[in-house]
Amino acid sequence: MTQINFGDDLADQLRNEVGAQAKKPFKTWYISPVTLGKESYYLYVEKLTGFPIITQDLTTFTYVFENVLHELGFLTTKQQERINRIVTETIQYRYNPDETSPLIAEYKQAIKDHQEKLIDGLKDDQVPKNVLMSDFSLVLCATLDEKYEILKRFCRVTNDVIPIKVGKPRPGTSYCTITPQFRDPRDWQEFIGQDPTKNPQVVTAIKENNQKMINQFFKINDEMPLADQADARTLLDDFLNGYLLHDQIGLVTTNLAAVNQYYWILLVAGPDEFPMDVLVSFFTFLSHAGIVNKPAAKHVAENLQQAFDTFLGEDNVPYDEMNEMLANNPEMIGDDYDLIMDAIDRGDLPESFRDTLAKFDANKKQAKFAKVRYTNPAQVKMTYKIRVTLADFKPQMDRVFYIAGSQSIEILQLTIIDMFHGYFGHLFDLVNKETGDFYVSPDSLDDDFPLPIDVPGDVIDASKATVSRLNKGDQLVLTYDYGDDWEFNVTVEEFVPNYVGYQPIVTAAHGYGIIEDIGGTGALEDYYYDYQHGDVDPDFKEWLGGELIDLDSVDINELNRELRDSGE
């Protein structure tokens, strides 16, 4: 859970929220109001790095932050996605007047000193406001970056939290066609992160091995023109023996994200595709030599291209072109209708998109419940053995249970929610990944949650359809609470004729289940981490009713008592 701390200057606008104390990197921020011209804005500063985010209101932090991440081309796509999830998945505001970031005062002074330039940058009516706020945030960061190395610290913390591991091919892999004439850099793995100046002999050995690596690369690529070969040698030597060994010992097998960061430095010096071509070719060579696996080499190629496109601003379709494309191809809107509308409301897309959605509204046909056979007579008397796992959470939480084929799909849905300690206070649906069928009860639909558009299979009334419609081996996903978005992977394992015992009944279980309204699996993981380390916030314990929940503990007998009680 990300915690944004505020003081007296925002005490009348923000409510002090209860939750676990933020301890992990990127999860503690400070907020303060600022003024630019006659307009009020909000300045957020991250605790460890001093990275700033500027918003026009108190509801758009997550959207501006996501836009800013997209502009940080020195991060890989995977790192951008993971950081965005870490920071924005669940946010709380906490009144904490005794602690703040020392950089807030400096950022405010920078805004005061650059008023005219910053105001001019916010006058473009053709650009969505949250994109302008992203640009504003990056410009503000640049004013202090040289002095405080904010982006460098942001990059270093990212690499510590989300390193991109470098895989090694399995022995005998077919694409490993080159016998290396150098040692595997992993031979110096124990020295990674250490001070190069305190390990001169190790650094010398690594450099000598790097040089052998470079020499064999050019021996394999001897068709490269001599001029290009000289430039490429200089580039690889600078990357392997300069950049990777500058502040601390690093190897070509340490972290793939380092390639992105090095290439970004070169792009800032002058956009050129030549370094990208050399680095991609070099990692392809390393994959053939059995040092990195093929996915790692592909990762380098894709992320360097993404960095290049981001630097040139070529990775986004112009808004007017995108709008015209949607207007001419309304089927492309489909299930993204609500996402597009939210983006317009937030200011991430121009108002012109609203007219396109209005035309789509006028012509779309609402999906209707399909007329289907609700029961499969051949399987209605069978008992189903089903396994359910909470998605995206470690350690694994799962249940194995039996349910009659004659029971409704709605009872199946409620059983799963009950077994994982849900209280049925939110909407839910079930999707069969095999057939695309979408099971939902009519009572779960309203103006905010209408029937979905373009469902791959049939939309089926879950209160009428029975479990007998499902087949052995079917894979389904139950989604519960469209805010926290709990997802459960459901597998039909087998049929058991004439099962003796009360149904539904749980026969195996691991893990407690969910905590309602905590904020989804990310917040549940934060709680689990804090619980394991004895660091659960007292206010959060009070929110739980005064007693902490052990997520590793589950009582099958209790689960079955609850199922029996709910079925009576």
Secondary structure, DSSP 8 states (H G I E B T S, - for coil): -EEEEE-GGGTTTS---------STT-EEEEEEEEETTEEEEEEEETTT--EEEESSTT-HHHHHHHHHHH-TTS-HHHHHHHHHHHHSSEEEEE-TT---THHHHHHHHHHHTHHHHHHHT--TTS-HHHHHHHHHHHHHHHHHHHH-HHHHHHHHHHHHS--------TT-TT-----SS--GGGGGGGTTS-GGG-HHHHHHHHHHHHHHHHHHHHHTTTS-HHHHHHHHHHHHIIIIIGGGSSS---TTT-THHHHHHHHHHHHH---SHHHHHHHHHHHHHHHTTSS-HHHHHHHHHHHHHHHHHHHT-SS--HHHHHHHHHH-GGGTGGGHHHHHHHHHHTSS-THHHHHHHHHHHH-------------TTTTTEEEEEEEEETT-SS--EEEEEEETTSBHHHHHHHHHHHTT--S-S-EEEEETTT--EEE-GGG--SSS---SS-SS-EEETTT-BGGG--TT-EEEEEE-TTT-EEEEEEEEEEEET--S-SSEEEEEES----TTS-SHHHHHHHHHHHHTT---HHHHHHTTSS---TT---HHHHHHHHHHHH-
